[in-house]
């Protein structure tokens, strides 16, 4: 994780700023952000085993997707989680929205 943020800080402006770091790839990976103590709500399995849901901290929400993650988190329930993700713009049916592409997900442990 490169930077811990709060969900309200994940904005279209932050996503645009991250694009200034491109091109990203091997040797120049895109930044990974982290949030702690959030819920992953409205979970569903889409496509070929992809986990989709909404990260929610009680003040803000952010759609999230974990490609090939549906079977990787059998422990996932309704409790709090810590998540690491890359921010991306999701284009679907002519609409654009922010999305968190999950890199890591773990049960939240209070400090």
C-alpha positions as CSV (number, residue, x, y, z in Angstrom):
1,X,0.0,0.0,0.0
2,X,1.3,3.4,-1.0
3,X,-1.1,5.6,0.9
4,X,-3.9,5.1,3.5
5,X,-6.9,7.3,2.7
6,X,-10.5,7.7,3.9
7,X,-13.2,6.9,1.4
8,X,-14.3,10.6,1.0
9,X,-10.8,11.3,-0.3
10,X,-11.2,8.9,-3.2
11,X,-12.6,11.4,-5.8
12,X,-12.5,11.9,-9.5
13,X,-9.8,14.5,-8.9
14,X,-7.6,11.9,-7.2
15,X,-8.1,9.4,-10.1
16,X,-7.1,12.2,-12.6
17,X,-4.0,13.0,-10.6
18,X,-3.0,9.3,-10.6
19,X,-3.2,9.4,-14.4
20,X,-0.2,11.8,-14.4
21,X,1.9,8.8,-13.2
22,X,1.2,6.9,-16.4
23,X,2.3,4.9,-18.2
24,X,2.1,2.3,-15.5
25,X,3.3,-1.2,-15.8
26,X,6.3,-3.3,-14.8
27,X,8.8,-1.0,-13.1
28,X,6.2,1.8,-12.7
29,X,3.2,0.3,-10.9
30,X,0.1,2.5,-10.4
31,X,-0.4,3.6,-6.8
32,X,-2.2,1.4,-4.3
33,X,-4.5,3.0,-1.7
34,X,-5.8,1.5,1.5
35,X,-8.8,2.0,3.7
36,X,-9.3,0.4,7.2
37,X,-12.4,-0.5,9.0
38,X,-14.9,-0.4,6.2
39,X,-17.7,-2.8,5.2
40,X,-18.0,-4.5,1.8
41,X,-21.7,-4.3,1.1
42,X,-24.0,-5.5,-1.7
43,X,-21.6,-8.3,-2.5
44,X,-22.2,-10.4,-5.6
45,X,-20.3,-12.7,-7.9
46,X,-20.2,-11.5,-11.5
47,X,-18.6,-12.9,-14.6
48,X,-16.1,-15.6,-14.1
49,X,-15.8,-15.6,-10.3
50,X,-15.3,-11.8,-9.8
51,X,-16.3,-10.3,-6.5
52,X,-18.2,-7.0,-6.7
53,X,-19.5,-4.9,-3.9
54,X,-19.5,-1.4,-2.3
55,X,-16.9,-0.3,0.2
56,X,-18.7,1.8,2.8
57,X,-17.3,3.6,5.9
58,X,-20.6,5.2,6.9
59,X,-19.8,8.6,5.3
60,X,-18.9,7.5,1.7
61,X,-19.2,4.6,-0.7
62,X,-17.0,3.3,-3.5
63,X,-17.8,0.5,-5.9
64,X,-15.1,-2.2,-5.7
65,X,-14.3,-5.3,-7.8
66,X,-11.8,-8.1,-7.2
67,X,-11.1,-10.1,-10.4
68,X,-11.1,-13.8,-9.7
69,X,-11.7,-13.1,-6.0
70,X,-15.1,-14.8,-5.3
71,X,-13.3,-18.0,-4.0
72,X,-10.4,-16.2,-2.4
73,X,-12.3,-14.7,0.6
74,X,-14.4,-17.5,2.1
75,X,-14.1,-15.8,5.5
76,X,-15.9,-12.6,4.2
77,X,-19.0,-11.8,6.3
78,X,-20.6,-8.6,7.4
79,X,-17.7,-7.5,9.6
80,X,-15.3,-4.7,9.0
81,X,-12.4,-5.2,6.5
82,X,-9.2,-3.5,5.5
83,X,-8.9,-3.1,1.7
84,X,-6.0,-2.2,-0.6
85,X,-7.0,-1.1,-4.1
86,X,-6.1,0.9,-7.3
87,X,-8.5,3.6,-8.4
88,X,-9.9,3.4,-11.8
89,X,-12.7,4.9,-13.9
90,X,-15.3,2.4,-14.8
91,X,-17.2,3.0,-18.1
92,X,-20.5,1.2,-18.5
93,X,-23.4,1.9,-20.8
94,X,-22.2,5.5,-21.4
95,X,-21.8,6.2,-17.7
96,X,-18.5,6.8,-15.9
97,X,-17.9,6.2,-12.2
98,X,-15.0,5.5,-9.8
99,X,-14.2,2.0,-8.9
100,X,-11.7,0.3,-6.6
101,X,-9.8,-2.6,-8.2
102,X,-9.0,-4.7,-5.1
103,X,-5.4,-5.8,-4.5
104,X,-5.9,-7.1,-1.0
105,X,-8.7,-7.7,1.5
106,X,-8.4,-8.8,5.1
107,X,-10.5,-8.8,8.3
108,X,-10.1,-5.5,10.2
109,X,-8.1,-5.7,13.4
110,X,-8.5,-2.7,15.7
111,X,-5.1,-1.2,16.7
